[in-house]
Amino acid sequence: MSIHMRDIGDAVLGLFYWHHAEDEPELNDDQRLLIEAYRSGQVPEAAWQEPLEHDPTLAKYWRRNPVH
């Protein structure tokens, strides 16, 4: 059996991105995709503020998530 660096990287990434605190809201796929698009610079700041105003779950997650 061999361990590939990609497998280790995926496991570590999973620990950081998918760990949810007890009171942290659960995001759906669209919300996660929007966050990743914003973090990668594909969504401008003005466009990012609109979903935060209209989606309380997304806004709650964004306020509690320490990685922006």
N, C-alpha and C positions, 0 to 999 in steps of 0.2 A: 504494500500500500504506500502511496506517495501523497504528500500534501503539496498542493500548488499554492503559490503566493496569491493568486486570484481568489481561491477559496478562503484563505485566511482574511484577505481584504474584505470580501463580502460578509464574512462573519462579524468582523469588527465594525463595519459600516452598519450592519443590522443592529448591533448593540447601541449605537449612537442615535440612529434615526428612527427606530421602531419601538424604543422603550417608552412606555407611557406611564406617567405618574397616575395614581389613583384618581385624582380630580382633574386630570388633563382631558380635554375633549377629544373624542375620536373623530378623525378626519376621514372624509371619503376620498376616492381617487381623484376627483376633479379638484378638490381643495389642495391635495398634495401636489398635483401637477402645477397648479397656479403658484404655489409657494416656490417650487423648484424653478419655474420660469422667471419669477421675480428675482430670486437669488442669482440666477445666471445672467441677469440683465436684459432678458427678453421682454419684460413688462416694465414700462416707465413708472416712476414714482406716482404720478398723477393717476394713472390707470390702476395702480395697486391700491390706492386709498379707497376707491369706490367699493370693491368687494369687502374691504374691512368695515366699511360703514353699513353695508347691507347684510352681512353674514355674521351673526353673533358668535357662532361656533369658531369660525376662522379667526375673528378678532380676539377671542378668548385664548385660542391656541397661540396666536402671534404674540400676545402680551406675556404669556407664561413661558414661551420657548426662549431659552437664553442664546440660541445661535441665530443671528440675523445676518 
